[in-house]
Amino acid sequence: MRPWKRLSRSLGQFGTRCVLVMLVFALVAAACLLQLGNLQLINAKSYAAAAQKGRTTTVTIKASRGKIEDTNGTVLAQSVERYDIIGDAVLSQSFKPVNCTSKNKSYCHAVNGKPVGTTGAAAVARLVSGILGIDAKTLGAQLSTSSQYVVLKKNVSPEVKRKIDKLHLGWCVYGIPSSIREYSNGTLMGSLLGGVDASGKGVSGIELMEDKTLTGTNGKVTYQTGGQGQTIPGTQVDKTEAVNGSDVKLTIDADVDWYVKKALTDGVSQFHAAWGIAVVQDVKTGAILALEDSDQVEAGSTQAMQNASRAVATTFEPGSVGKVFSMAGMLQLGLHKMTDQFTVPSTITVDGQDYKDSHEHGTSNWTLAGILQQSSNVGMIMAADKYTSEERYEFLKKFGIGQASGMNLPAESSGSLSSPSSWDGRTRNTVLFGQGYSTNVLQITNAIATIANKGVKNQQYIIKSVTDAEGHTTTPKRGEPARVVDESVASQMLNAMESVGEYYQNEAGVPGYRIAAKTGTAQVAGANGALTSIVADWVGVLPADNPRFVVTVVLKDPEGTYGGMTAGPVFKTIGEFLMQKYQVPTSSPRTDAIPVTW
């Protein structure tokens, strides 16, 4: 073949190859153009949104739980700012520290002024170890996993969080807001205040009762992050502020409650009692100023969250304190006057049932007031000969016996008061002197406060006010007062109760002040179920001539047995403090005592 023909043939093959290559490039270019068009024109918004979503982070802004305060604003429970320190193990493993020079001191990394000496998770661990107080090897192991969310330490102080921030670790290690609940007074109102769980939700006591009020609403903030998890400045796209929970102010006076707790604890020790309960109530308003028991339970503790306040949950027979309610009913119905005269033996038999007084005595000439002063069971039965079972039940119920206080305290027991149709022949009479039904310390306190308040029963309350995050204060609605007995009846009962106070002047008297009181002692079931235990109680009004407070003290199995000899002295201690703290004027002399004998 001639040379020029061979050249022509070679050029033809080369040209074909060039054309083929050009076609391939053209197809690739066309595909790129199509994809570019797709990205920029057709699906631009969706791809941009997907990219933004991929680098968008939303963080919860936790709302703070409201405070619980006493009536004077003393903080009893509050949430304290804390942080959980979180590590991103994936980012930590690619971390490379920046050695410090004279030009980069504001963002370099060092341990005790020296280079970190390693990279990755080990470097991060070395940097934060001293601040968190955790061994670097332990932290290094935690940061060597595939998790992007490792809790390195919980509930650290803001100071620790700020130190972590100054390490310039970006999102390798960071703090997220949390809080802890602090109770400022240890065992004061321990189970009554209750506690919160790990999530900050109230689970017992007032923390549970007011959980909805105390709990705030979390907020959130959304922003974009870079490839290493760092926040991109100016990219905040959404923020909802948190709304903190409302503050709850109690009627409890922490100073009074503290003193009541001390007096009660000392009394339990002095009389070797199993336990004690005490309450102080404002006569005119129904506000609870102190509500304590002798249990040494710290507020917020596991024990506080598992056990209800004994002062709220414990029920017992009130014993002779119950004579006040029965006698008031007799007077209200016009069955007797307080000056009516009775000849009272030490024992009596009614419908085949024998009854006796707490101590033997000769046949005595007592007025109705004297029957109350001497706390005679026999005298009560004699005086109630025309007092029907239905009437006995009606007045116990009017005074609030066997009914919840209305304060909605968690685990509060209502006690028990069965209908008269279920009473046997003995129960019909024992209810006259506080046996055959059960009550709690709040019920008998308010029942005696009704007498002290001229026959009007107030709704007890322990929540004084609520203040929201914006500072608006509201007062919770309370039930309306209700008249139980006439003012004249209440006055006569208070007069007779003052004779009881005088009878126990040496044991329970408050120097300079007249007191009206009733003591009670009742047998209750012991550990074996038999009636082997004793509840001794004392309810006192002071001053009797201008009632301000009702104080109830209850002791279980005290040495000395009788309420006037055991619970009475505890009342005396509390009463002296109340008169001094509130600077109550001393009493005027008593001139109108109803005769107790004839």
Secondary structure by P-SEA (a helix, b strand, c coil): ccaaaaaaaaaaaaaaaaaaaaaaaaaaaaaaaaaaaaacccaaaaaaaaaaaaabbbbbbbbbbbbbbcccccccccccbbbbbbbcaaaaaabbbbbbccccccccccccccccccccaaaaaaaacccccccaaaaaaaaccccccccccccccaaaaaaaaacccccccbbbbbbbbbbcccccccccccccccccccccccccccccccbbbbbbcccccccccccccccccbbbbbbbbbbbbbcccaaaaaaaaaaaaaaaaaaccccbbbbbbccccccccccccccccccccaaaaacccccccccccccccaaaaaaaaaaaacccccccccccccccccccbbbbcccccccccccaaaaaaaccaaaaaaaaccccaaaaaaaaaaacccccccccccccccbbbcccccccccccccccccccbbbcaaaaaaaaaaaaacccccccccccccccccbbbbbcccccccccccaaaaaaaaaaaaaaaaaaccccccccbbbbbcccccccccccccccbbbbbbbbbcccccccbbbbbbbcccccccccaaaaaaaaaaaaaaaaaacccccccccccccccc
